[in-house]
Amino acid sequence: MTTETLQTTIDSLDDLLEREREALLTGDVDGVARLHDEKGRLVDALNKFDTQEALDLRELDEKVRRNQLLLDTALDGIRSVARRLAAIRRVKQSLETYDESGRKSSVDMGVTRSVEKRA
């Protein structure tokens, strides 16, 4: 493959990594997902080049690592929120207490929902 095609692929991937970074920093999870297929296609295209042609891809590698760190951090945040929401739901459904021996006991709150009709 030609050096020009290699450079075009590198430039396209570089641009995509910048767009991915912006999406990650702004919390645009849908935007990150939309870029996924294109990113895979560009990485596959880059892998087809002879390693002798791809002399220095350190800058792209650094951007990929940077974005992966941002993505991992975003996923940790999402998991944390999910755990917190689950804890809040548990608190609404039951009350956990400890007795004088330190044994944990749970009291069902028996949430009843009712609708009042008014004329």
All heavy atoms as an XYZ file, in Angstrom:
943
protein
N       0.843     -1.179      0.000
C       0.000      0.000      0.000
C       0.881      1.233      0.000
O       1.994      1.198      0.494
C      -0.932     -0.008      1.210
C      -1.915     -1.136      1.185
S      -3.189     -0.862      2.415
C      -4.199     -2.275      2.042
N       0.329      2.300     -0.448
C       1.135      3.501     -0.603
C       1.283      4.245      0.709
O       0.465      4.122      1.615
C       0.508      4.446     -1.647
O      -0.732      4.941     -1.121
C       0.274      3.745     -2.964
N       2.336      5.052      0.742
C       2.579      5.876      1.919
C       1.454      6.892      2.093
O       1.056      7.205      3.214
C       3.936      6.598      1.793
O       4.935      5.613      1.579
C       4.256      7.394      3.031
N       0.911      7.378      0.954
C      -0.187      8.344      1.017
C      -1.423      7.719      1.660
O      -2.083      8.335      2.496
C      -0.522      8.830     -0.398
C      -1.591      9.895     -0.414
C      -1.848     10.397     -1.830
O      -0.882     10.635     -2.571
O      -3.035     10.542     -2.163
N      -1.738      6.478      1.293
C      -2.876      5.775      1.881
C      -2.639      5.536      3.367
O      -3.549      5.686      4.175
C      -3.109      4.429      1.169
O      -3.201      4.657     -0.232
C      -4.361      3.758      1.650
N      -1.415      5.191      3.720
C      -1.066      5.012      5.128
C      -1.273      6.311      5.889
O      -1.894      6.323      6.948
C       0.383      4.536      5.272
C       0.945      4.484      6.698
C       0.165      3.495      7.553
C       2.419      4.141      6.679
N      -0.784      7.407      5.342
C      -0.918      8.700      6.025
C      -2.380      9.112      6.140
O      -2.797      9.653      7.160
C      -0.120      9.792      5.299
C       0.005     11.066      6.105
C       0.642     10.841      7.475
O       1.692     10.228      7.586
N      -0.001     11.339      8.516
N      -3.180      8.832      5.116
C      -4.607      9.152      5.162
C      -5.282      8.358      6.286
O      -6.100      8.898      7.033
C      -5.281      8.824      3.808
O      -4.632      9.574      2.789
C      -6.752      9.138      3.820
N      -4.925      7.087      6.411
C      -5.493      6.238      7.464
C      -5.069      6.744      8.837
O      -5.893      6.830      9.753
C      -5.046      4.772      7.274
O      -5.427      4.341      5.966
C      -5.669      3.868      8.306
N      -3.794      7.105      8.968
C      -3.296      7.635     10.242
C      -4.019      8.930     10.593
O      -4.460      9.116     11.731
C      -1.766      7.849     10.183
C      -1.048      6.504     10.151
C      -1.283      8.690     11.365
C       0.439      6.598      9.876
N      -4.159      9.826      9.606
C      -4.839     11.104      9.848
C      -6.304     10.892     10.233
O      -6.823     11.559     11.141
C      -4.754     12.007      8.612
C      -3.341     12.495      8.345
O      -2.480     12.402      9.256
O      -3.089     12.968      7.215
N      -6.959      9.949      9.566
C      -8.366      9.656      9.881
C      -8.509      9.105     11.294
O      -9.415      9.492     12.036
C      -8.942      8.654      8.877
O      -8.963      9.201      7.597
N      -7.613      8.205     11.674
C      -7.661      7.631     13.020
C      -7.341      8.694     14.063
O      -7.979      8.751     15.117
C      -6.712      6.448     13.141
C      -6.732      5.689     14.460
C      -8.137      5.194     14.808
C      -5.758      4.515     14.434
N      -6.388      9.550     13.765
C      -6.033     10.635     14.674
C      -7.245     11.545     14.910
O      -7.558     11.899     16.053
C      -4.862     11.433     14.107
C      -4.364     12.492     15.065
O      -3.900     12.125     16.163
O      -4.459     13.690     14.720
N      -7.928     11.904     13.834
C      -9.123     12.742     13.946
C     -10.206     12.037     14.757
O     -10.838     12.645     15.630
C      -9.641     13.087     12.544
C     -10.891     13.929     12.598
O     -10.835     15.040     13.166
O     -11.934     13.478     12.074
N     -10.415     10.761     14.485
C     -11.427     10.004     15.220
C     -11.096      9.946     16.711
O     -11.975     10.093     17.554
C     -11.540      8.591     14.653
C     -12.614      7.742     15.317
C     -13.403      6.961     14.286
C     -12.016      6.813     16.346
N      -9.823      9.733     17.038
C      -9.425      9.673     18.456
C      -9.676     10.999     19.157
O     -10.047     11.021     20.334
C      -7.964      9.247     18.575
C      -7.675      7.795     18.189
C      -6.172      7.551     18.126
C      -8.339      6.826     19.151
N      -9.504     12.100     18.458
C      -9.803     13.416     19.044
C     -11.308     13.578     19.264
O     -11.737     14.087     20.305
C      -9.267     14.540     18.158
C      -7.753     14.664     18.192
C      -7.196     14.915     19.583
O      -7.807     15.667     20.365
O      -6.143     14.332     19.901
N     -12.115     13.130     18.291
C     -13.570     13.201     18.461
C     -14.027     12.297     19.601
O     -14.913     12.659     20.376
C     -14.277     12.805     17.160
C     -14.151     13.860     16.075
C     -14.931     13.508     14.832
N     -14.238     12.426     14.153
C     -14.834     11.478     13.447
N     -16.134     11.450     13.319
N     -14.123     10.537     12.852
N     -13.398     11.118     19.717
C     -13.725     10.201     20.805
C     -13.381     10.830     22.157
O     -14.159     10.746     23.111
C     -12.962      8.891     20.625
C     -13.266      7.850     21.685
C     -12.463      6.589     21.497
O     -11.200      6.677     21.448
O     -13.074      5.515     21.395
N     -12.244     11.489     22.236
C     -11.826     12.150     23.477
C     -12.841     13.218     23.884
O     -13.244     13.306     25.037
C     -10.451     12.783     23.302
C      -9.973     13.538     24.526
C      -8.584     14.138     24.283
N      -8.104     14.801     25.465
C      -8.296     16.096     25.725
N      -8.950     16.854     24.877
N      -7.827     16.624     26.837
N     -13.255     14.034     22.914
C     -14.244     15.078     23.204
C     -15.552     14.472     23.685
O     -16.165     14.973     24.629
C     -14.485     15.947     21.964
C     -13.373     16.916     21.679
C     -13.105     17.874     22.837
O     -14.078     18.446     23.389
O     -11.929     18.030     23.203
N     -15.976     13.392     23.043
C     -17.214     12.726     23.461
C     -17.081     12.177     24.879
O     -18.009     12.290     25.687
C     -17.561     11.608     22.471
N     -15.927     11.605     25.191
C     -15.710     11.071     26.537
C     -15.701     12.186     27.583
O     -16.278     12.045     28.662
C     -14.402     10.283     26.592
C     -14.433      8.918     25.921
C     -13.016      8.398     25.700
C     -15.242      7.932     26.747
N     -15.046     13.285     27.263
C     -14.949     14.393     28.225
C     -16.289     15.082     28.458
O     -16.525     15.623     29.537
C     -13.911     15.412     27.761
C     -12.451     14.942     27.823
C     -11.527     15.990     27.212
C     -12.038     14.630     29.249
N     -17.161     15.060     27.448
C     -18.472     15.698     27.603
C     -19.549     14.723     28.058
O     -20.698     15.107     28.237
C     -18.916     16.370     26.286
O     -18.992     15.383     25.259
C     -17.972     17.482     25.881
N     -19.169     13.443     28.225
C     -20.138     12.449     28.692
C     -21.085     11.972     27.604
O     -22.154     11.448     27.894
N     -20.711     12.157     26.350
C     -21.550     11.743     25.223
C     -21.323     10.264     24.936
O     -20.593      9.890     24.013
C     -21.221     12.603     23.994
C     -22.086     12.288     22.796
O     -23.037     11.489     22.929
O     -21.811     12.859     21.713
N     -21.971      9.413     25.712
C     -21.795      7.971     25.589
C     -22.284      7.485     24.224
O     -21.659      6.622     23.606
C     -22.530      7.223     26.729
C     -22.412      5.723     26.583
C     -21.989      7.674     28.078
N     -23.375      8.055     23.732
C     -23.880      7.679     22.407
C     -22.867      8.028     21.326
O     -22.679      7.275     20.367
C     -25.215      8.357     22.115
C     -26.346      7.823     22.977
O     -26.264      6.655     23.408
O     -27.312      8.578     23.226
N     -22.220      9.173     21.464
C     -21.202      9.582     20.499
C     -20.031      8.620     20.479
O     -19.514      8.277     19.412
N     -19.614      8.178     21.645
C     -18.518      7.203     21.737
C     -18.936      5.902     21.050
O     -18.163      5.322     20.288
C     -18.120      6.935     23.207
C     -17.119      5.801     23.306
C     -17.563      8.199     23.842
N     -20.160      5.470     21.292
C     -20.652      4.230     20.683
C     -20.712      4.349     19.159
O     -20.381      3.394     18.453
C     -22.026      3.883     21.244
N     -21.127      5.522     18.655
C     -21.210      5.719     17.198
C     -19.830      5.644     16.548
O     -19.709      5.248     15.398
C     -21.863      7.059     16.875
C     -23.376      7.046     17.035
C     -23.995      8.306     16.462
N     -23.506      9.521     17.084
C     -24.022     10.094     18.162
N     -25.043      9.533     18.777
N     -23.523     11.211     18.650
N     -18.792      6.022     17.255
C     -17.440      6.016     16.698
C     -16.795      4.633     16.720
O     -15.794      4.402     16.033
C     -16.556      7.001     17.479
C     -16.936      8.471     17.364
C     -16.094      9.303     18.326
C     -16.767      8.975     15.940
N     -17.351      3.717     17.486
C     -16.736      2.409     17.708
C     -16.466      1.641     16.409
O     -15.366      1.135     16.197
C     -17.599      1.587     18.660
C     -17.060      0.230     18.926
N     -15.954      0.019     19.711
C     -17.461     -0.992     18.496
C     -15.694     -1.267     19.756
N     -16.597     -1.902     19.032
N     -17.485      1.521     15.550
C     -17.312      0.743     14.314
C     -16.278      1.370     13.387
O     -15.449      0.671     12.800
C     -18.649      0.591     13.585
C     -19.606     -0.339     14.317
O     -19.137     -1.146     15.148
O     -20.818     -0.252     14.056
N     -16.334      2.686     13.256
C     -15.366      3.376     12.400
C     -13.948      3.204     12.941
O     -12.997      2.991     12.185
C     -15.717      4.862     12.297
C     -14.813      5.626     11.367
C     -15.136      7.112     11.308
O     -16.125      7.562     11.914
O     -14.365      7.841     10.650
N     -13.818      3.260     14.251
C     -12.503      3.076     14.877
C     -11.960      1.683     14.576
O     -10.786      1.525     14.213
C     -12.621      3.296     16.384
C     -11.321      3.196     17.148
C     -11.596      3.479     18.623
C     -10.431      3.242     19.504
N     -10.759      3.464     20.919
N     -12.797      0.676     14.699
C     -12.380     -0.688     14.400
C     -11.962     -0.843     12.947
O     -10.958     -1.498     12.637
N     -12.704     -0.210     12.051
C     -12.379     -0.281     10.624
C     -11.031      0.369     10.347
O     -10.197     -0.176      9.616
C     -13.478      0.410      9.823
C     -13.315      0.319      8.325
C     -14.407      1.069      7.589
N     -14.517      2.470      7.945
C     -13.677      3.432      7.543
N     -12.638      3.128      6.804
N     -13.871      4.687      7.902
N     -10.776      1.524     10.961
C      -9.503      2.218     10.745
C      -8.327      1.446     11.342
O      -7.249      1.384     10.745
C      -9.561      3.638     11.316
C     -10.418      4.624     10.530
C     -10.614      5.911     11.321
C      -9.799      4.912      9.171
N      -8.527      0.861     12.505
C      -7.456      0.063     13.131
C      -7.154     -1.156     12.264
O      -5.987     -1.490     12.045
C      -7.828     -0.329     14.575
C      -6.875     -1.377     15.122
C      -7.839      0.905     15.478
N      -8.200     -1.806     11.746
C      -7.990     -2.953     10.857
C      -7.228     -2.532      9.604
O      -6.318     -3.240      9.155
C      -9.322     -3.586     10.458
C      -9.975     -4.356     11.598
O      -9.273     -4.651     12.599
O     -11.185     -4.639     11.497
N      -7.587     -1.374      9.052
C      -6.894     -0.874      7.858
C      -5.435     -0.587      8.168
O      -4.546     -0.898      7.372
C      -7.590      0.381      7.338
N      -5.187     -0.017      9.327
C      -3.813      0.295      9.729
C      -2.994     -0.980      9.915
O      -1.816     -1.026      9.564
C      -3.840      1.114     11.023
C      -2.587      1.853     11.425
C      -2.169      2.840     10.348
C      -2.796      2.575     12.739
N      -3.618     -2.014     10.427
C      -2.926     -3.289     10.652
C      -2.528     -3.983      9.353
O      -1.660     -4.854      9.362
C      -3.779     -4.223     11.505
C      -3.799     -3.811     12.957
O      -2.853     -3.207     13.464
N      -4.890     -4.108     13.631
N      -3.148     -3.618      8.242
C      -2.833     -4.234      6.949
C      -1.532     -3.697      6.351
O      -0.981     -4.300      5.452
C      -3.985     -4.018      5.972
C      -5.209     -4.814      6.331
C      -6.336     -4.555      5.365
C      -7.580     -5.313      5.822
N      -8.739     -4.973      4.997
N      -1.084     -2.565      6.865
C       0.149     -1.986      6.341
C       1.350     -2.744      6.870
O       1.329     -3.286      7.980
C       0.273     -0.507      6.727
C      -0.696      0.380      5.998
C      -1.865      0.790      6.596
C      -0.426      0.790      4.704
C      -2.757      1.603      5.922
C      -1.309      1.595      4.019
C      -2.481      2.005      4.626
N       2.387     -2.759      6.078
C       3.659     -3.358      6.476
C       4.213     -2.536      7.641
O       4.193     -1.309      7.623
C       4.628     -3.337      5.282
C       5.960     -3.990      5.608
O       6.034     -4.741      6.596
O       6.916     -3.732      4.870
N       4.709     -3.208      8.653
C       5.228     -2.494      9.821
C       6.405     -1.590      9.447
O       6.668     -0.608     10.132
C       5.664     -3.465     10.931
O       6.582     -4.404     10.385
C       4.466     -4.167     11.522
N       7.097     -1.891      8.368
C       8.189     -1.022      7.920
C       7.637      0.312      7.429
O       8.272      1.344      7.552
C       8.991     -1.697      6.796
C       9.712     -2.954      7.225
C      10.797     -2.670      8.261
O      11.376     -1.604      8.275
N      11.041     -3.622      9.134
N       6.412      0.278      6.836
C       5.804      1.513      6.340
C       5.336      2.399      7.497
O       5.387      3.606      7.416
C       4.610      1.201      5.440
C       4.976      0.579      4.126
C       3.734      0.252      3.324
O       2.826     -0.405      3.881
O       3.675      0.657      2.160
N       4.854      1.784      8.543
C       4.328      2.524      9.691
C       5.470      2.785     10.666
O       5.598      2.134     11.688
C       3.220      1.723     10.351
N       6.292      3.748     10.311
C       7.511      3.991     11.076
C       7.255      4.433     12.508
O       7.806      3.877     13.437
C       8.370      5.045     10.352
C       8.836      4.654      8.955
C       9.557      5.830      8.305
C       9.738      3.440      9.025
N       6.423      5.425     12.676
C       6.277      5.986     14.017
C       4.812      6.238     14.325
O       4.240      7.217     13.850
C       7.083      7.286     14.138
C       7.142      7.788     15.561
O       6.759      7.034     16.472
O       7.558      8.934     15.756
N       4.220      5.353     15.074
C       2.815      5.496     15.446
C       2.668      5.773     16.945
O       1.617      5.547     17.522
C       2.042      4.234     15.059
C       2.032      3.902     13.569
C       1.308      2.584     13.333
C       1.398      5.012     12.765
N       3.743      6.279     17.545
C       3.717      6.530     18.996
C       2.632      7.518     19.389
O       1.971      7.336     20.415
C       5.077      7.033     19.474
C       5.986      5.890     19.873
C       7.273      6.397     20.449
N       8.193      6.436     19.303
C       9.155      7.309     19.139
N       9.388      8.218     20.039
N       9.938      7.271     18.090
N       2.445      8.559     18.590
C       1.440      9.570     18.927
C       0.035      8.970     18.930
O      -0.759      9.238     19.836
C       1.507     10.733     17.929
C       0.627     11.891     18.333
C       0.788     13.083     17.400
O       1.902     13.328     16.908
O      -0.231     13.765     17.191
N      -0.252      8.140     17.924
C      -1.553      7.460     17.904
C      -1.693      6.521     19.095
O      -2.750      6.455     19.717
C      -1.726      6.666     16.612
C      -2.148      7.425     15.372
C      -2.255      6.474     14.191
C      -3.434      8.165     15.579
N      -0.633      5.803     19.410
C      -0.655      4.882     20.544
C      -0.940      5.631     21.843
O      -1.734      5.178     22.667
C       0.672      4.128     20.639
C       0.657      3.090     21.749
O      -0.259      2.240     21.750
O       1.557      3.138     22.611
N      -0.327      6.795     22.014
C      -0.561      7.600     23.215
C      -2.014      8.060     23.289
O      -2.623      8.058     24.360
C       0.377      8.799     23.236
C       1.819      8.437     23.530
C       2.770      9.626     23.373
O       2.299     10.775     23.284
O       3.986      9.389     23.335
N      -2.580      8.438     22.144
C      -3.977      8.882     22.127
C      -4.926      7.731     22.416
O      -5.928      7.898     23.125
C      -4.312      9.530     20.785
C      -3.665     10.883     20.630
C      -4.048     11.546     19.331
C      -3.383     12.922     19.258
N      -3.819     13.670     18.082
N      -4.618      6.557     21.884
C      -5.443      5.382     22.163
C      -5.403      5.061     23.657
O      -6.432      4.814     24.282
C      -4.980      4.165     21.328
C      -5.614      2.881     21.827
C      -5.291      4.376     19.851
N      -4.215      5.101     24.242
C      -4.076      4.825     25.682
C      -4.795      5.883     26.518
O      -5.451      5.558     27.505
C      -2.610      4.755     26.074
C      -1.905      3.535     25.531
C      -0.411      3.567     25.865
N       0.317      2.572     25.133
C       0.497      1.325     25.537
N      -0.008      0.938     26.688
N       1.183      0.487     24.803
N      -4.686      7.142     26.116
C      -5.361      8.237     26.820
C      -6.870      8.029     26.795
O      -7.544      8.121     27.821
C      -4.987      9.564     26.152
C      -5.772     10.761     26.663
C      -5.724     11.921     25.707
N      -6.427     11.580     24.465
C      -6.322     12.277     23.354
N      -5.534     13.325     23.294
N      -7.001     11.923     22.281
N      -7.406      7.718     25.607
C      -8.839      7.515     25.483
C      -9.305      6.284     26.244
O     -10.395      6.270     26.813
C      -9.244      7.419     24.009
C      -9.196      8.764     23.313
O      -8.789      9.774     23.884
N      -9.594      8.779     22.057
N      -8.474      5.239     26.259
C      -8.842      4.036     27.005
C      -8.932      4.343     28.496
O      -9.827      3.865     29.182
C      -7.846      2.906     26.744
C      -8.252      1.585     27.361
C      -9.569      1.068     26.823
O      -9.764      0.999     25.625
N     -10.481      0.706     27.709
N      -8.017      5.160     28.997
C      -8.061      5.560     30.401
C      -9.328      6.364     30.692
O     -10.001      6.141     31.704
C      -6.813      6.378     30.758
C      -6.702      6.858     32.193
C      -6.646      5.674     33.159
C      -5.480      7.728     32.367
N      -9.683      7.285     29.781
C     -10.917      8.059     29.945
C     -12.136      7.147     29.919
O     -13.061      7.304     30.717
C     -11.037      9.116     28.846
C     -10.082     10.302     28.919
C     -10.179     11.136     27.651
C     -10.375     11.153     30.142
N     -12.133      6.181     28.999
C     -13.248      5.251     28.892
C     -13.366      4.391     30.148
O     -14.470      4.196     30.672
C     -13.076      4.373     27.658
C     -14.211      3.435     27.311
C     -15.510      4.190     27.104
C     -13.871      2.627     26.078
N     -12.248      3.901     30.654
C     -12.263      3.103     31.887
C     -12.801      3.915     33.058
O     -13.581      3.416     33.867
C     -10.860      2.586     32.217
C     -10.374      1.526     31.246
O     -11.190      0.960     30.496
O      -9.142      1.280     31.217
N     -12.391      5.173     33.133
C     -12.855      6.048     34.207
C     -14.354      6.304     34.083
O     -15.078      6.288     35.087
C     -12.075      7.381     34.180
O     -10.676      7.088     34.285
C     -12.479      8.281     35.323
N     -14.825      6.533     32.856
C     -16.257      6.744     32.638
C     -17.049      5.501     33.035
O     -18.102      5.609     33.682
C     -16.523      7.103     31.177
N     -16.559      4.328     32.670
C     -17.242      3.088     33.042
C     -17.267      2.888     34.550
O     -18.273      2.438     35.109
C     -16.583      1.886     32.355
C     -16.826      1.771     30.853
C     -15.970      0.662     30.258
C     -18.292      1.536     30.562
N     -16.179      3.235     35.221
C     -16.158      3.154     36.689
C     -17.221      4.071     37.285
O     -17.899      3.706     38.240
C     -14.778      3.524     37.237
C     -13.733      2.457     37.001
O     -14.118      1.307     36.674
O     -12.533      2.768     37.129
N     -17.355      5.265     36.722
C     -18.374      6.208     37.192
C     -19.780      5.674     36.981
O     -20.638      5.780     37.867
N     -20.026      5.084     35.829
C     -21.345      4.521     35.538
C     -21.648      3.366     36.490
O     -22.759      3.260     37.020
C     -21.419      4.065     34.068
C     -21.413      5.290     33.154
C     -22.645      3.189     33.817
C     -21.213      4.978     31.690
N     -20.659      2.523     36.736
C     -20.856      1.410     37.683
C     -21.139      1.934     39.092
O     -21.977      1.389     39.811
C     -19.631      0.507     37.696
C     -19.489     -0.338     36.457
C     -18.283     -1.274     36.554
N     -17.986     -1.848     35.273
C     -16.917     -1.577     34.540
N     -15.990     -0.752     35.000
N     -16.739     -2.131     33.369
N     -20.448      2.981     39.469
C     -20.653      3.569     40.790
C     -22.077      4.113     40.934
O     -22.730      3.912     41.960
C     -19.631      4.679     41.025
O     -19.850      5.314     42.248
N     -22.553      4.786     39.906
C     -23.918      5.313     39.925
C     -24.922      4.170     39.996
O     -25.895      4.235     40.757
C     -24.176      6.200     38.681
C     -25.652      6.508     38.515
C     -23.378      7.491     38.788
N     -24.686      3.114     39.239
C     -25.599      1.964     39.259
C     -25.649      1.329     40.645
O     -26.734      0.970     41.138
C     -25.168      0.938     38.213
N     -24.484      1.200     41.293
C     -24.453      0.643     42.656
C     -25.209      1.555     43.623
O     -25.950      1.079     44.488
C     -23.012      0.460     43.129
C     -22.325     -0.758     42.559
C     -21.001     -1.039     43.258
N     -20.061      0.067     43.192
C     -19.184      0.260     42.202
N     -19.120     -0.580     41.197
N     -18.368      1.291     42.236
N     -25.030      2.850     43.475
C     -25.702      3.801     44.384
C     -27.214      3.759     44.194
O     -27.967      3.782     45.161
C     -25.161      5.211     44.133
C     -25.740      6.248     45.043
C     -25.309      6.027     46.484
N     -25.898      7.045     47.315
C     -26.436      6.815     48.484
N     -26.405      5.610     49.000
N     -26.966      7.788     49.175
N     -27.663      3.693     42.927
C     -29.104      3.614     42.668
C     -29.686      2.315     43.224
O     -30.795      2.314     43.764
C     -29.374      3.726     41.165
C     -29.156      5.117     40.561
C     -29.311      5.062     39.050
C     -30.102      6.128     41.170
N     -28.945      1.219     43.105
C     -29.406     -0.058     43.665
C     -29.522      0.046     45.186
O     -30.484     -0.456     45.784
C     -28.457     -1.184     43.274
N     -28.568      0.715     45.831
C     -28.611      0.892     47.286
C     -29.813      1.740     47.685
O     -30.491      1.442     48.681
C     -27.322      1.539     47.777
N     -30.096      2.759     46.923
C     -31.255      3.613     47.223
C     -32.548      2.818     47.094
O     -33.454      2.939     47.920
C     -31.265      4.853     46.308
C     -30.129      5.799     46.713
C     -32.602      5.575     46.350
C     -29.881      6.941     45.756
N     -32.639      1.969     46.059
C     -33.834      1.131     45.909
C     -33.983      0.170     47.083
O     -35.080     -0.061     47.573
C     -33.764      0.353     44.594
C     -34.207      1.160     43.391
C     -34.432      0.280     42.181
N     -33.237     -0.403     41.722
C     -32.313      0.123     40.929
N     -32.439      1.358     40.499
N     -31.259     -0.574     40.559
N     -32.853     -0.393     47.532
C     -32.913     -1.306     48.684
C     -33.398     -0.577     49.925
O     -34.171     -1.118     50.709
C     -31.542     -1.934     48.942
C     -31.223     -3.104     48.059
C     -30.014     -3.883     48.559
N     -28.843     -3.063     48.845
C     -27.933     -2.697     47.946
N     -28.069     -3.045     46.694
N     -26.895     -1.967     48.292
N     -32.953      0.649     50.128
C     -33.350      1.412     51.311
C     -34.853      1.690     51.276
O     -35.520      1.643     52.298
C     -32.550      2.742     51.395
C     -33.154      3.690     52.395
C     -31.102      2.455     51.749
N     -35.384      1.931     50.104
C     -36.818      2.189     49.991
C     -37.639      0.937     50.281
O     -38.781      1.026     50.716
C     -37.158      2.683     48.584
C     -36.742      4.097     48.328
C     -37.166      4.521     46.934
C     -36.816      5.961     46.679
N     -37.237      6.389     45.332
N     -37.075     -0.238     50.041
C     -37.818     -1.487     50.206
C     -37.679     -2.090     51.595
O     -38.552     -2.813     52.039
C     -37.367     -2.506     49.162
C     -37.705     -2.069     47.751
C     -37.037     -2.947     46.709
O     -36.246     -3.819     47.027
N     -37.356     -2.696     45.453
N     -36.562     -1.826     52.266
C     -36.372     -2.417     53.590
C     -35.423     -1.556     54.410
O     -34.691     -0.727     53.871
C     -35.809     -3.837     53.471
O     -34.497     -3.796     52.970
N     -35.453     -1.785     55.701
C     -34.590     -1.070     56.631
C     -33.690     -2.096     57.300
O     -34.161     -3.086     57.842
C     -35.437     -0.351     57.685
C     -34.673      0.319     58.819
C     -33.859      1.486     58.271
C     -35.630      0.782     59.891
N     -32.393     -1.887     57.230
C     -31.453     -2.805     57.860
C     -30.939     -2.182     59.147
O     -30.514     -1.031     59.160
C     -30.299     -3.121     56.911
C     -30.747     -3.914     55.699
C     -29.625     -4.224     54.740
O     -28.551     -3.597     54.834
O     -29.828     -5.092     53.889
N     -31.016     -2.963     60.216
C     -30.547     -2.495     61.524
C     -29.676     -3.573     62.150
O     -29.615     -4.700     61.681
C     -31.732     -2.207     62.462
O     -32.464     -3.400     62.656
C     -32.633     -1.120     61.896
N     -29.042     -3.204     63.249
C     -28.206     -4.145     63.991
C     -28.710     -4.171     65.429
O     -29.037     -3.136     66.004
C     -26.740     -3.707     63.949
C     -26.154     -3.767     62.559
C     -26.236     -2.671     61.706
C     -25.537     -4.910     62.097
C     -25.717     -2.727     60.425
C     -25.021     -4.979     60.820
C     -25.104     -3.881     59.981
O     -24.597     -3.945     58.726
N     -28.741     -5.364     66.001
C     -29.167     -5.460     67.395
C     -27.959     -5.286     68.315
O     -26.838     -5.048     67.858
C     -29.907     -6.782     67.656
C     -29.037     -8.011     67.469
O     -27.794     -7.874     67.393
O     -29.601     -9.115     67.405
N     -28.172     -5.436     69.622
C     -27.096     -5.212     70.598
C     -25.962     -6.218     70.468
O     -24.850     -5.968     70.915
C     -27.650     -5.204     72.030
C     -28.240     -6.512     72.506
C     -29.692     -6.713     72.069
O     -30.298     -5.789     71.507
O     -30.211     -7.808     72.308
N     -26.207     -7.359     69.804
C     -25.169     -8.368     69.583
C     -24.409     -8.136     68.286
O     -23.490     -8.876     67.967
C     -25.783     -9.765     69.527
O     -26.557    -10.022     70.663
N     -24.842     -7.148     67.530
C     -24.186     -6.864     66.266
C     -24.740     -7.658     65.100
O     -24.189     -7.626     64.012
N     -25.848     -8.354     65.359
C     -26.467     -9.120     64.278
C     -27.331     -8.186     63.424
O     -28.059     -7.351     63.950
C     -27.335    -10.243     64.832
C     -26.514    -11.373     65.426
C     -27.429    -12.430     65.941
N     -28.268    -11.791     66.980
C     -28.772    -12.389     68.040
N     -28.585    -13.667     68.200
N     -29.493    -11.734     68.915
N     -27.214     -8.399     62.138
C     -27.952     -7.573     61.191
C     -29.350     -8.144     60.995
O     -29.530     -9.351     60.898
C     -27.195     -7.577     59.861
C     -27.741     -6.677     58.806
C     -26.725     -6.691     57.656
C     -27.265     -6.196     56.384
N     -26.295     -6.256     55.305
N     -30.331     -7.271     60.987
C     -31.695     -7.718     60.695
C     -32.319     -6.729     59.712
O     -31.950     -5.564     59.649
C     -32.530     -7.819     61.973
O     -32.685     -6.544     62.534
N     -33.254     -7.243     58.957
C     -33.884     -6.436     57.924
C     -35.373     -6.351     58.189
O     -36.013     -7.351     58.521
C     -33.622     -7.075     56.559
O     -34.181     -6.302     55.548
N     -35.923     -5.173     58.057
C     -37.350     -4.957     58.254
C     -37.927     -4.556     56.907
O     -37.498     -3.568     56.306
C     -37.608     -3.842     59.287
C     -39.087     -3.579     59.439
C     -36.947     -4.175     60.609
N     -38.880     -5.351     56.407
C     -39.532     -5.021     55.142
C     -40.398     -3.784     55.329
O     -41.171     -3.703     56.270
C     -40.412     -6.185     54.688
C     -39.937     -6.805     53.403
O     -39.008     -6.258     52.798
O     -40.511     -7.836     53.020
N     -40.256     -2.860     54.412
C     -41.020     -1.622     54.520
C     -42.417     -1.777     53.933
O     -43.271     -0.952     54.180
C     -40.288     -0.473     53.824
C     -38.918     -0.177     54.438
S     -38.976      0.184     56.193
C     -39.522      1.864     56.131
N     -42.635     -2.818     53.151
C     -43.974     -3.082     52.618
C     -44.541     -1.864     51.916
O     -45.584     -1.348     52.310
N     -43.852     -1.398     50.917
C     -44.286     -0.203     50.201
C     -45.623     -0.474     49.534
O     -45.795     -1.425     48.783
C     -43.244      0.195     49.118
C     -43.719      1.387     48.342
C     -41.906      0.441     49.751
N     -46.603      0.353     49.897
C     -47.907      0.250     49.250
C     -48.147      1.520     48.475
O     -47.894      2.626     48.963
C     -49.023      0.064     50.284
O     -48.993      1.149     51.205
C     -48.885     -1.251     51.026
N     -48.589      1.325     47.288
C     -48.869      2.474     46.447
C     -50.378      2.544     46.255
O     -51.017      1.543     46.001
C     -48.161      2.335     45.110
C     -46.660      2.392     45.260
C     -46.002      2.430     43.897
N     -44.582      2.664     44.047
C     -43.662      1.724     43.990
N     -43.998      0.487     43.783
N     -42.377      2.012     44.131
N     -50.885      3.709     46.349
C     -52.315      3.860     46.128
C     -52.562      5.137     45.333
O     -51.761      6.066     45.354
C     -53.082      3.914     47.457
O     -52.699      5.072     48.160
N     -53.673      5.112     44.647
C     -54.064      6.273     43.853
C     -55.370      6.768     44.436
O     -56.317      6.009     44.620
C     -54.224      5.904     42.369
C     -54.719      7.093     41.570
C     -52.925      5.376     41.809
N     -55.406      8.025     44.734
C     -56.618      8.610     45.276
C     -57.336      9.346     44.166
O     -56.754     10.154     43.456
C     -56.260      9.580     46.403
C     -57.467     10.228     47.038
C     -57.050     11.185     48.135
O     -56.037     10.921     48.800
O     -57.736     12.197     48.302
N     -58.614      9.029     44.003
C     -59.411      9.714     42.977
C     -60.163     10.846     43.652
O     -60.758     10.679     44.699
C     -60.406      8.757     42.321
C     -59.727      7.719     41.459
C     -60.776      6.893     40.769
C     -60.139      5.838     39.880
N     -61.147      5.049     39.186
N     -60.105     11.977     43.032
C     -60.868     13.128     43.545
C     -61.832     13.597     42.467
O     -61.501     13.625     41.301
C     -59.911     14.258     43.921
C     -59.039     13.912     45.084
C     -58.240     15.093     45.487
N     -57.377     14.726     46.621
C     -56.801     15.585     47.382
N     -56.947     16.872     47.154
N     -56.063     15.205     48.392
N     -62.990     13.975     42.938
C     -63.998     14.436     41.984
C     -63.847     15.905     41.707
O     -63.290     16.682     42.349
C     -65.385     14.152     42.527
